[in-house]
Every structure is written in C-alpha cells, then in structure tokens.
C-alpha cells in the first residue's frame, strides 16, 4: 500500500513526535549518548515551545515506560489535582455554574508537567537538566517558525485576547493580528523563567539529582508558584461568558509532587499485553474496546490497507459501549474494584452481545459486577446532544475536531526507544495558549483540565479537592511475550483511544507495518458525551476519512450511522516506535496528517 514516508529502521535509537523539531532535539540527545528518557524530556520541553496551541509549561504529562533493567510497565503521573478550594459548593452553589468552564482560571488544575518531566529525568535519565532543557530555551529565546495551525488557533481567539486577555494579546498578537504561518515567534519571558529555574537548581548543589530536585522546588515552592497565585486573583473572562478569579494557590502547588503508579495491563490474543493508565483516566477504554472485539476477530478485514465497512461498524459499536462505560464508571473517585470487572472477558462478552447489524443510537453503560450505572445529570437529561461546540463564542476548551470533521489537534505526543531497550510513550497536554491568560512574568498560561470534572456530587468523576480529572490523555505501551515491544499514541481528546484502536487493528490484527498502520484510513464516533466544555455529543455520528471508499461510507449510512466525510487525510496524529527483542532492531513511524509529525532515528 502507499505510505507517506518509509517506516524507519535502525539500531541506535528512534524518536517519533508530533513536531519535527521535537524529534530532532530528542535525536540529538540520543546521539550525545543520552538514553530514551533524556531524549523524551528534551523533546517534551521543545513541544511546549513549538506547539504552544497544544501544550505548555502549565499543563500535564502522563507517560508509560519500561527500562532496560525492568520490563514491567510503569506509569509516570504528571497530572496535577484540583486545588483545595475547587469544590462543587463554590462552583455550583456560589457561582451558579452547572459545568466547569473550558477556559480560564476555574478550569485550572495544579500544573504537573514540570515536576513530571523532572522526576523522570532524575530517576531514569543520565543528563543534567541544562543539557536537556537547552533546546527548548533556544527556541523560546531565538524563535521558531510557526506552523499554520498556530496562526489559525490564535486568529480564532484573537478577539477574546484583545478584549479580555491583554497579556495573551501582548505575547501572541502582532499589530492586533495573528502571526503569519512561517514567521518566527519568540517567547523570551519563558526562556527567562527556565533560566532562573536552572540557576536556582544549579546553585543548590553540584550533583545532578540534587540540582533537579532544587529546580522542582524552585517551581513549586518558589517564584513560579508565587506568580501563579498572584495572577489568578484578578478575575478574567472564561467561556461561561463571565469573569472569574481562580482558586489555585501557591500552597496547592507546594503540596503536589509527580509520582509513579502501576498501570492497567490486559493480555490480548497473539501473546500481546497492553498497558494503559488506570480507571482515573480514559486509558481503559482502549482495553475495553479490544476485549469486546476479541470475539469478533473473524470480522476484522483490511484490503490493501483499508478497513471494510463491517470492520468499521463493529469497531464503532465497540467504542460506543466502552465510552458509555467511561461516563458511568471512570474517575479518580471510582469504585476500586470496578476496573477488573470492566476489562474482564465475561463482561466483554456481555457487552459484545449488544452489537447488532444496525448502528446503536443510545448511550448504554453496562453493569460491571452487578453495579447500577449512574450518569451525570447533563448526560442523563440529554443536554449535550447535538449541542454547539462552543456556545459562548469567547474561547475553546479543546479544539480536537472542527465541525467539518477536520482534525485540529489538541495535544502532543512523543515516543522514544533506545539501543539499550528503554521505551517510553508520553502524551503531554494542557496549558495551551487558548486555555487561560498568559502570566506575563512567566511567559506561559495555566491549564484547563478541570473542565473534565462533573459538578454533580458522588460520581466517580465529580469535582473534589485533591482529585485528578478523568483525562483523555492516553499513551500506550505494548509487550509481546512479556517483552516490551511498542510505544504509541496520538493527540485527539476523546478520539485518542479510537484512533489508537484503528492503529492496533491495522498493525496487530492485519499485519501492516508501523507507517502503513498510521497511514491507513481512520475513523471515530462522536456518539458519547465529550470530555470538554460544553460536553456536546452526536448520537450515531461517525467521522471517517474518505479513503475508506465511497462504497464503505455508503454502507455505513445504510446501517444507520450518521456519516461525516472528513476528507482523505484528516484524522489522528499517531506516532509509534518499536523494538524487536530478538534482533534489537528499532523501528519508528509518524503521522503525515497536518504536516508536522516526524520520526527520526538511525
């Protein structure tokens, strides 16, 4: 089949990311004898600069990894929780909100990316913080060429910047207009922030690990936390249509530290094991979909790298069931025993029996372990059905897919494998330029991940101090025969674990190589509540790339799906790396859609 670029193969190291400059920085670190974790951290910080509409220093980072000395998957949680004053009583009862806004200070969770990346570097990297951060500092101070989507995103929120967020207007607008694609953009204030953090870390100790820990404290206990608390006290407009002050404090930041946890692992046919983040995240949705499809493997069919109509149909129906369960059961306050039931083969068989020949138009959560599902009132009352993506007109929570179906991106991703066998998949996000006003002395804004909480009480994903939101960020790691083999992922909000399903079916079930599987025509459904304000959804909707073929799209329509043709190359921003444990051969591939993603290696 046609591929947009070759699948890379080599023996030294591979980096695949959503921007070529991040891949190049990561590869430079590998060439300088750094390992996969050094490279991932360098690439991650570069992504904060060169894809500022998709992530930033005020965001978060979840990552899955294995080390050369330990083949057990581990999860790095760089997701900060809700602040101590972020209560349902304040948001609903005092402010009169029924949803957490998608932009502004009320949507802020404690920033986790800085501490997460530095914890990974300290424990598993080999380089100093300055050695990996220098690439991002260079692009922030010296500038980088901006891609089309940065210009489009800034133009979308230009009026909001000019009228309500003057500090953002000062940084992102040029003469009141969005900068042109290809022009050079600089962020010297961010470079200064990083240089000050480096200086405070290096002044504390001559040792690498101690310097990293000191830089972590300079962020969470020092000038960054102080600037955050001071800035959010001034109310700013959010997409509720009103001005609100924030609730995050320096104490919230001081109390947070990134950490490690055991991921969910599920065994799959062919000797595969899939590792995902646990029930507090969206991660189990991919495992649930694959479990459901285990009993339908004979219906999964690709011809010349293209899925047929029946494959798309059963995949979409499996996604509807898994994501309905997400609404009822996933969250940081979930019943600790529900996850095992959700990914059990017995439960999957019961869910599989619900898949018929026609598209389901109902949101149908199940009853794992006999539990009775309870949906948020917003969902149960159908308030988000066929709703506007952004009724306020003053901002966007997460621009994943435009109304026409065009992929707009929302997040970034990076995968790295090195010659020693270290393997990592990371999906950083949050703190994008349209999420909240820029803190001028820091050069970055805060994230908006709290919009994923519900303001109903006693749900698995209810807003509560110290709880993590049910993130859509969903990196993936796969083992074969118990040996770490592949890292992969994509931006895309609610679509992440659907586009990864497309990749898995093409690569694992149908034997396409990494690049072929990424290039294969993709699809997803919007037939469940979105995770982003204003929590809209469209029962029956299937968004599909036209390369699936007119006959396939027509057949899906005949089966009752509401099909939206997204065009030939529109969905997903996947990347992947792999390692053959027998030969040590490394491979990598990256998405060509959007003309940003690249893999590098040798």
C-alpha positions as CSV (number, residue, x, y, z in Angstrom):
1,X,0.0,0.0,0.0
2,X,1.0,3.6,-0.4
3,X,2.7,5.2,2.6
4,X,3.5,8.9,3.1
5,X,7.1,8.1,4.2
6,X,9.1,5.0,5.0
7,X,8.9,3.1,8.3
8,X,12.3,3.9,9.8
9,X,14.6,1.1,11.0
10,X,17.9,1.2,12.8
11,X,19.8,0.0,15.9
12,X,20.9,3.2,17.7
13,X,17.7,5.0,18.7
14,X,14.3,6.2,17.5
15,X,12.2,9.3,18.3
16,X,8.7,9.9,16.9
17,X,6.8,13.1,17.8
18,X,4.1,15.4,16.7
19,X,6.6,18.1,15.6
20,X,9.8,17.6,13.7
21,X,11.8,20.0,15.9
22,X,11.0,17.9,19.0
23,X,12.0,14.7,17.1
24,X,15.3,16.4,16.1
25,X,16.0,17.5,19.7
26,X,15.3,14.1,21.0
27,X,17.6,12.5,18.4
28,X,20.3,15.0,19.2
29,X,20.2,13.8,22.8
30,X,20.4,10.1,21.7
31,X,23.4,11.0,19.5
32,X,25.0,12.5,22.5
33,X,24.8,9.2,24.4
34,X,21.6,10.1,26.2
35,X,19.0,7.5,26.8
36,X,15.3,7.4,25.9
37,X,14.3,9.3,29.0
38,X,16.8,12.1,28.4
39,X,15.5,12.3,24.8
40,X,11.8,12.3,25.8
41,X,12.4,15.1,28.3
42,X,14.2,17.2,25.8
43,X,11.5,16.6,23.2
44,X,8.8,17.3,25.7
45,X,10.1,20.7,26.6
46,X,10.6,21.6,22.9
47,X,7.0,20.7,22.2
48,X,5.9,23.2,24.9
49,X,7.6,25.9,22.8
50,X,6.9,24.9,19.2
51,X,3.3,23.6,19.7
52,X,2.1,26.2,22.2
53,X,-1.5,25.9,21.0
54,X,-1.4,22.2,22.0
55,X,0.6,22.2,25.3
56,X,2.6,24.3,27.6
57,X,4.6,24.5,30.9
58,X,1.3,25.0,32.8
59,X,0.0,21.6,31.6
60,X,0.5,18.0,32.5
61,X,2.3,14.9,31.3
62,X,1.2,11.2,31.6
63,X,3.8,8.7,30.3
64,X,4.1,4.9,30.2
65,X,7.6,3.4,30.2
66,X,9.8,0.3,30.7
67,X,13.5,0.4,31.4
68,X,16.3,-1.8,30.1
69,X,16.7,-3.3,33.5
70,X,13.0,-3.8,34.4
71,X,10.5,-5.0,31.8
72,X,7.4,-4.2,34.0
73,X,5.5,-1.2,32.6
74,X,5.3,1.8,34.9
75,X,3.2,5.0,34.7
76,X,4.5,8.4,35.3
77,X,1.7,10.6,36.6
78,X,2.4,14.3,36.0
79,X,-1.2,15.2,36.2
80,X,-2.0,17.7,39.0
81,X,-5.2,17.5,41.0
82,X,-7.9,20.0,41.7
83,X,-6.9,22.8,44.1
84,X,-8.1,22.7,47.7
85,X,-10.7,25.4,47.1
86,X,-12.1,23.8,43.9
87,X,-15.3,22.5,45.4
88,X,-18.8,21.8,43.9
89,X,-20.2,24.1,46.6
90,X,-18.1,27.0,45.2
91,X,-18.6,26.4,41.5
92,X,-22.2,25.3,41.5
93,X,-23.8,26.9,44.6
94,X,-21.7,30.2,44.9
95,X,-21.0,30.9,41.2
96,X,-24.1,29.3,39.7
97,X,-22.3,27.1,37.2
98,X,-23.6,23.7,36.0
99,X,-20.4,22.9,34.1
100,X,-16.8,23.8,34.8
101,X,-15.8,26.3,32.1
102,X,-13.5,25.1,29.4
103,X,-11.2,28.2,29.6
104,X,-10.0,30.5,32.3
105,X,-8.9,30.1,35.9
106,X,-11.7,27.9,37.3
107,X,-10.7,25.2,34.9
108,X,-7.1,25.1,36.3
109,X,-5.6,22.0,38.0
110,X,-2.2,22.1,39.6
111,X,0.4,22.2,36.8
112,X,2.1,18.8,36.6
113,X,4.4,18.8,33.5
114,X,7.5,20.4,35.1
115,X,7.6,18.1,38.1
116,X,6.7,15.1,36.0
117,X,9.4,15.6,33.4
118,X,12.0,16.4,36.1
119,X,11.1,13.3,38.2
120,X,11.5,11.1,35.1
121,X,14.9,12.8,34.3
122,X,16.1,12.4,37.9
123,X,15.2,8.8,38.3
124,X,15.8,7.3,34.8
125,X,17.8,9.8,32.8
126,X,21.5,10.4,32.6
127,X,21.8,14.1,31.6
128,X,21.7,17.3,33.6
129,X,18.6,19.5,33.4
130,X,20.5,22.1,31.5
131,X,21.6,19.5,28.9
132,X,18.1,18.6,28.0
133,X,16.4,22.0,28.5
134,X,18.8,23.9,26.3
135,X,17.0,23.0,23.1
136,X,13.6,24.4,24.4
137,X,15.3,27.5,25.8
138,X,17.0,28.1,22.5
139,X,13.7,28.0,20.6
140,X,11.9,30.2,23.2
141,X,14.6,32.9,23.1
142,X,15.8,32.7,19.5
143,X,12.4,31.9,17.9
144,X,11.0,29.1,15.8
145,X,8.9,29.0,12.6
146,X,5.2,28.7,13.4
147,X,3.0,26.2,11.6
148,X,-0.3,27.1,10.0
149,X,-2.4,25.7,12.9
150,X,-0.8,28.1,15.4
151,X,-1.9,31.0,13.3
152,X,-5.4,29.6,12.9
153,X,-5.8,29.0,16.6
154,X,-4.6,32.5,17.6
155,X,-6.9,34.0,15.0
156,X,-9.8,32.0,16.4
157,X,-9.4,33.6,19.8
158,X,-7.9,36.9,18.7
159,X,-11.0,39.0,19.8
160,X,-11.0,37.3,23.2
161,X,-7.4,38.2,23.7
162,X,-7.9,41.8,22.6
163,X,-11.0,42.3,24.7
164,X,-10.4,40.1,27.8
165,X,-6.9,38.7,28.0
166,X,-4.5,41.6,27.3
167,X,-1.4,39.7,28.5
168,X,-2.1,37.0,25.9
169,X,-2.6,39.6,23.2
170,X,0.8,41.1,24.1
171,X,2.5,37.8,23.5
172,X,0.6,36.2,20.7
173,X,-0.8,39.0,18.6
174,X,1.3,41.2,16.2
175,X,-0.3,44.5,15.5
176,X,-3.6,43.1,16.7
177,X,-3.5,40.2,14.3
178,X,-2.4,36.6,14.5
179,X,1.2,36.0,13.3
180,X,1.5,34.6,9.8
181,X,2.5,31.0,9.2
182,X,6.2,30.6,8.7
183,X,7.0,33.7,10.6
184,X,9.4,33.5,13.6
185,X,7.8,33.5,17.1
186,X,9.8,34.1,20.3
187,X,8.9,33.8,24.0
188,X,11.8,35.4,25.9
189,X,9.8,35.5,29.2
190,X,9.5,31.7,29.1
191,X,13.2,31.4,28.3
192,X,13.9,33.7,31.3
193,X,11.7,31.5,33.6
194,X,13.5,28.4,32.6
195,X,16.9,30.0,33.0
196,X,16.0,31.2,36.5
197,X,14.8,27.7,37.4
198,X,18.1,26.3,36.1
199,X,20.1,28.9,38.0
200,X,18.4,28.1,41.3
201,X,18.8,24.4,40.8
202,X,22.5,24.7,40.0
203,X,23.2,27.0,42.9
204,X,21.8,24.4,45.3
205,X,24.2,21.6,44.6
206,X,26.9,20.3,42.2
207,X,25.1,16.9,42.0
208,X,22.8,16.1,39.0
209,X,19.9,14.7,41.1
210,X,20.1,17.4,43.7
211,X,20.0,20.1,41.1
212,X,16.9,18.6,39.5
213,X,15.2,18.4,42.9
214,X,16.1,22.0,43.7
215,X,14.7,23.1,40.3
216,X,11.5,21.2,41.2
217,X,11.3,23.2,44.5
218,X,12.0,26.5,42.8
219,X,8.9,25.9,40.7
220,X,6.5,24.5,43.4
221,X,7.8,26.4,46.4
222,X,9.3,29.5,44.8
223,X,8.8,32.3,42.3
224,X,6.6,30.3,39.9
225,X,4.0,29.3,42.5
226,X,4.0,32.9,43.9
227,X,3.4,34.4,40.4
228,X,0.6,31.9,39.7
229,X,-1.3,32.7,42.9
230,X,-1.0,36.4,42.5
231,X,-2.1,36.4,38.9
232,X,-5.3,34.3,39.3
233,X,-6.7,36.6,42.0
234,X,-7.7,39.0,39.2
235,X,-10.9,37.8,37.5
236,X,-10.7,37.2,33.8
237,X,-13.3,36.1,31.2
238,X,-13.8,32.4,30.6
239,X,-16.2,30.7,28.3
240,X,-19.1,30.7,30.7
241,X,-19.3,34.3,29.4
242,X,-18.4,35.8,32.8
243,X,-15.2,36.9,34.6
244,X,-14.0,34.7,37.4
245,X,-10.9,34.6,39.6
246,X,-9.1,31.4,40.2
247,X,-8.9,29.2,43.3
248,X,-5.4,27.8,42.9
249,X,-2.8,28.8,45.5
250,X,0.9,28.6,46.0
251,X,0.1,26.1,48.7
252,X,-1.7,23.8,46.2
253,X,1.5,23.8,44.1
254,X,3.8,23.2,47.0
255,X,1.8,20.1,48.1
256,X,1.9,18.5,44.6
257,X,4.6,16.1,43.5
258,X,4.5,13.9,40.4
259,X,4.7,10.2,41.1
260,X,4.7,6.7,39.7
261,X,1.9,4.1,39.7
262,X,1.2,0.7,38.3
263,X,-0.7,0.8,35.0
264,X,-3.6,-1.3,33.9
265,X,-2.3,-4.3,31.9
266,X,-4.5,-6.7,29.9
267,X,-3.5,-9.8,28.0
268,X,-4.7,-10.0,24.4
269,X,-4.5,-12.5,21.6
270,X,-1.2,-13.2,19.9
271,X,0.8,-13.0,23.1
272,X,0.3,-9.2,23.4
273,X,-0.1,-7.3,26.6
274,X,-1.4,-3.7,26.5
275,X,-0.5,-1.2,29.2
276,X,-2.7,1.8,29.9
277,X,-3.3,4.3,32.6
278,X,-5.9,3.2,35.2
279,X,-9.6,3.9,36.0
280,X,-9.0,7.6,36.9
281,X,-8.1,8.2,33.2
282,X,-9.6,7.4,29.8
283,X,-7.0,4.7,29.3
284,X,-9.1,1.6,30.0
285,X,-11.4,2.5,27.0
286,X,-8.9,1.0,24.6
287,X,-8.6,-2.1,26.6
288,X,-12.4,-2.5,26.8
289,X,-12.7,-2.0,23.0
290,X,-10.1,-4.6,22.3
291,X,-11.7,-7.0,24.8
292,X,-15.1,-6.6,23.1
293,X,-13.6,-7.2,19.6
294,X,-11.7,-10.3,20.7
295,X,-14.9,-12.3,19.9
296,X,-15.3,-10.6,16.6
297,X,-11.8,-11.1,15.2
298,X,-13.1,-13.0,12.2
299,X,-15.0,-9.9,11.1
300,X,-11.9,-7.6,11.1
301,X,-10.8,-7.3,7.5
302,X,-8.4,-5.0,5.6
303,X,-8.0,-4.9,1.8
304,X,-4.8,-3.2,0.6
305,X,-4.5,-1.4,3.9
306,X,-8.1,-0.2,4.1
307,X,-10.7,-1.5,6.6
308,X,-14.0,-2.7,5.1
309,X,-17.4,-1.5,6.2
310,X,-18.1,-4.3,8.7
311,X,-14.7,-3.7,10.4
312,X,-15.6,0.0,10.9
313,X,-19.1,-0.9,12.0
314,X,-18.1,-3.3,14.8
315,X,-15.2,-1.0,15.9
316,X,-17.6,2.0,16.2
317,X,-20.2,-0.1,18.1
318,X,-17.5,-1.4,20.5
319,X,-16.3,2.2,21.0
320,X,-19.8,3.3,21.9
321,X,-20.1,0.6,24.6
322,X,-16.6,1.4,26.1
323,X,-17.2,5.1,26.2
324,X,-20.6,4.8,27.7
325,X,-18.9,2.9,30.5
326,X,-16.4,5.7,30.7
327,X,-19.2,8.1,31.5
328,X,-20.6,5.9,34.2
329,X,-17.6,4.3,35.8
330,X,-14.3,6.1,35.2
331,X,-12.8,8.7,37.5
332,X,-10.4,9.3,40.4
333,X,-13.2,8.5,42.9
334,X,-14.2,5.3,41.1
335,X,-15.0,2.1,43.0
336,X,-11.6,0.5,43.2
337,X,-12.9,-2.9,42.2
338,X,-14.8,-1.8,39.1
339,X,-11.8,-1.8,36.7
340,X,-11.2,-5.6,36.9
341,X,-14.8,-6.2,36.1
342,X,-14.8,-3.7,33.2
343,X,-11.9,-5.4,31.4
344,X,-12.9,-9.0,32.2
345,X,-13.7,-11.3,29.4
346,X,-17.1,-12.2,30.8
347,X,-18.1,-8.6,30.9
348,X,-16.8,-8.0,27.4
349,X,-18.9,-11.0,26.1
350,X,-22.0,-9.5,27.6
351,X,-21.2,-6.1,26.0
352,X,-20.3,-7.8,22.7
353,X,-23.8,-9.4,22.5
354,X,-25.3,-5.9,22.3
355,X,-23.6,-5.2,18.9
356,X,-26.1,-5.8,16.1
357,X,-26.1,-5.1,12.3
358,X,-27.5,-1.6,12.8
359,X,-25.9,1.4,14.5
360,X,-27.0,2.0,18.1
361,X,-28.3,5.5,18.8
362,X,-28.4,5.0,22.6
363,X,-25.8,5.7,25.3
364,X,-25.7,2.3,27.0
365,X,-23.5,1.9,30.1
366,X,-23.2,-1.6,31.5
367,X,-23.4,-3.1,35.0
368,X,-20.0,-4.5,35.7
369,X,-20.1,-6.8,38.7
370,X,-23.8,-6.1,39.0
371,X,-23.4,-2.4,39.8
372,X,-26.1,0.0,38.7
373,X,-24.8,2.8,36.4
374,X,-25.5,6.4,37.3
375,X,-24.9,9.1,34.6
376,X,-24.3,12.8,35.2
377,X,-27.5,14.9,35.0
378,X,-26.1,16.8,32.0
379,X,-25.8,13.5,30.2
380,X,-28.9,11.7,31.5
381,X,-31.1,14.7,30.6
382,X,-29.6,14.8,27.0
383,X,-28.4,18.4,27.4
384,X,-25.3,17.9,25.3
385,X,-27.0,16.1,22.4
386,X,-26.3,17.9,19.1
387,X,-25.1,20.9,21.1
388,X,-23.0,23.7,19.9
389,X,-19.2,23.1,20.3
390,X,-18.7,26.5,21.9
391,X,-21.9,28.5,22.6
392,X,-20.1,31.3,24.4
393,X,-18.1,32.4,21.4
394,X,-15.3,33.6,23.7
395,X,-13.0,30.6,23.7
396,X,-12.4,26.9,23.0
397,X,-11.9,24.2,25.6
398,X,-10.1,21.8,23.3
399,X,-10.1,22.1,19.5
400,X,-10.0,18.5,18.7
401,X,-12.1,18.2,15.5
402,X,-13.8,21.1,13.7
403,X,-17.5,21.0,12.8
404,X,-16.5,19.9,9.3
405,X,-14.6,16.9,10.7
406,X,-11.1,18.3,10.1
407,X,-8.6,17.3,12.7
408,X,-7.4,20.4,14.6
409,X,-5.3,18.8,17.2
410,X,-5.3,19.4,20.9
411,X,-2.3,17.8,22.5
412,X,1.1,16.5,21.6
413,X,2.8,13.1,21.7
414,X,6.3,11.6,21.8
415,X,7.6,8.0,21.7
416,X,11.3,7.0,22.2
417,X,13.2,3.8,22.2
418,X,17.0,3.5,22.6
419,X,19.6,0.9,21.9
420,X,19.6,-0.4,25.5
421,X,15.9,-1.2,25.3
422,X,14.4,1.7,27.3
423,X,11.0,2.5,25.9
424,X,8.6,5.4,26.6
425,X,5.3,6.8,25.4
426,X,4.2,10.3,26.6
427,X,1.2,12.4,25.8
428,X,1.8,15.9,27.3
429,X,-1.0,18.4,27.1
430,X,-2.7,21.4,28.8
431,X,-1.6,24.9,29.3
432,X,-2.2,25.7,25.6
433,X,-2.2,29.3,24.6
434,X,-6.0,29.5,24.4
435,X,-6.7,27.9,27.8
436,X,-6.2,30.9,30.1
437,X,-4.4,34.3,30.1
438,X,-0.6,34.4,29.9
439,X,1.1,35.1,33.2
440,X,3.4,37.8,31.8
441,X,6.4,37.4,34.1
442,X,6.5,33.6,33.5
443,X,5.6,33.5,29.7
444,X,3.0,30.8,30.0
445,X,-0.6,30.2,31.0
446,X,-2.3,27.7,33.2
447,X,-4.2,24.6,32.0
448,X,-7.9,23.8,31.8
449,X,-8.1,20.1,32.6
450,X,-10.6,20.7,35.5
451,X,-13.3,21.1,32.8
452,X,-13.4,17.3,32.7
453,X,-14.9,17.1,36.2
454,X,-18.7,17.0,36.7
455,X,-20.4,19.3,39.2
456,X,-22.8,16.5,40.3
457,X,-22.0,15.0,43.7
458,X,-21.0,11.4,44.3
459,X,-19.9,10.5,40.8
460,X,-16.6,8.8,40.0
461,X,-15.5,11.9,38.2
462,X,-17.1,14.6,40.5
463,X,-15.0,17.7,41.2
464,X,-13.3,17.4,44.6
465,X,-10.1,18.9,46.1
466,X,-7.1,16.7,45.6
467,X,-8.7,14.6,42.9
468,X,-7.4,14.2,39.4
469,X,-9.8,14.9,36.4
470,X,-10.6,12.0,34.1
471,X,-8.1,13.0,31.5
472,X,-8.4,11.9,27.8
473,X,-4.6,11.8,27.6
474,X,-3.8,8.2,26.9
475,X,-0.3,7.0,25.9
476,X,0.1,3.3,25.2
477,X,2.7,0.6,25.7
478,X,2.6,-2.9,24.4
479,X,4.5,-6.1,25.3
480,X,4.7,-9.3,23.3
481,X,5.6,-12.5,25.1
482,X,6.1,-10.3,28.2
483,X,8.8,-8.3,26.5
484,X,8.4,-4.5,25.9
485,X,7.9,-4.1,22.2
486,X,6.0,-1.0,21.2
487,X,5.1,2.5,22.3
488,X,2.5,4.5,20.5
489,X,-0.2,7.2,20.9
490,X,-1.9,10.2,19.5
491,X,-3.4,13.6,20.4
492,X,-7.1,13.9,19.9
493,X,-9.0,14.2,23.2
494,X,-11.9,11.8,23.2
495,X,-10.7,10.3,19.9
496,X,-7.3,9.2,21.2
497,X,-8.3,5.7,22.2
498,X,-10.4,5.4,19.0
499,X,-7.6,6.3,16.6
500,X,-5.3,4.1,18.6
501,X,-7.8,1.3,18.0
502,X,-7.6,1.9,14.3
503,X,-3.8,1.7,14.5
504,X,-4.0,-1.5,16.6
505,X,-6.4,-3.3,14.2
506,X,-4.2,-2.4,11.2
507,X,-0.9,-3.2,12.8
508,X,-1.6,-6.1,15.1
509,X,-4.6,-7.8,13.5
510,X,-3.8,-7.2,9.9
511,X,0.0,-7.1,9.8
512,X,0.6,-3.6,8.4
513,X,3.9,-2.1,9.5
514,X,4.0,0.9,11.8
515,X,3.9,3.5,9.0
516,X,1.3,1.7,7.0
517,X,-0.9,1.4,10.1
518,X,-0.6,5.1,10.8
519,X,-1.3,6.0,7.2
520,X,-4.3,3.6,6.9
521,X,-7.7,5.5,6.7
522,X,-9.1,6.3,10.2
523,X,-12.5,6.9,11.7
524,X,-14.1,7.7,15.1
525,X,-17.5,8.2,16.6
526,X,-18.9,11.2,18.4
527,X,-21.8,9.2,19.9
528,X,-21.0,9.8,23.5
529,X,-20.6,12.9,25.7
530,X,-17.4,14.9,25.0
531,X,-14.9,15.5,27.8
532,X,-14.6,19.2,27.0
533,X,-16.8,22.1,27.6
534,X,-19.7,22.3,26.7
535,X,-19.8,18.5,26.7
536,X,-21.6,18.0,23.4
537,X,-22.2,14.8,21.6
538,X,-23.9,13.5,18.5
539,X,-25.7,10.1,18.7
540,X,-25.0,8.0,15.6
541,X,-22.2,10.2,14.3
542,X,-19.3,8.6,12.6
543,X,-16.4,10.8,11.3
544,X,-14.4,8.9,8.6
545,X,-11.7,9.6,6.1
546,X,-12.9,9.4,2.5
547,X,-10.1,7.0,1.7
548,X,-12.2,4.3,3.2
549,X,-14.1,4.4,-0.1
550,X,-17.5,5.8,-1.2
551,X,-19.0,2.3,-1.1
552,X,-17.9,1.7,2.5
553,X,-19.2,5.1,3.7
554,X,-22.5,4.4,1.9
555,X,-22.8,1.0,3.5
556,X,-22.2,2.6,7.0
557,X,-25.0,5.0,6.2
558,X,-27.3,2.1,5.3
559,X,-26.5,0.5,8.6
560,X,-27.9,3.6,10.4
561,X,-24.6,5.6,11.0
562,X,-24.7,9.4,10.6
563,X,-21.5,9.6,8.5
564,X,-19.4,12.7,8.1
565,X,-16.8,12.5,5.4
566,X,-13.7,14.2,6.9
567,X,-11.7,14.2,3.7
568,X,-8.8,11.9,2.7
569,X,-6.2,12.8,5.3
570,X,-7.8,14.4,8.4
571,X,-8.0,12.1,11.5
572,X,-5.3,11.3,14.0
573,X,-1.7,12.4,14.8
574,X,-0.3,9.0,15.7
575,X,3.3,8.1,16.2
576,X,4.9,4.8,17.2
577,X,8.3,3.2,17.9
578,X,9.1,-0.5,18.4
579,X,11.9,-2.8,19.3
580,X,12.4,-6.4,18.1
581,X,13.6,-8.3,21.2
582,X,15.3,-11.0,19.1
583,X,17.3,-8.8,16.8
584,X,17.4,-5.5,18.7
585,X,16.2,-3.8,15.5
586,X,14.4,-0.5,16.3
587,X,11.6,1.0,14.2
588,X,9.6,4.2,14.1
589,X,6.9,6.0,12.2
590,X,4.9,9.2,12.5
591,X,1.8,10.8,11.1
592,X,1.9,12.9,8.0
593,X,-1.5,14.5,8.5
594,X,-1.1,18.1,9.4
595,X,2.4,18.2,8.0
596,X,4.1,18.4,11.4
597,X,4.8,14.9,12.8
598,X,8.1,13.2,12.1
599,X,10.1,10.3,13.2
600,X,13.9,10.3,13.4
601,X,16.4,7.6,14.0
602,X,19.3,5.5,12.9
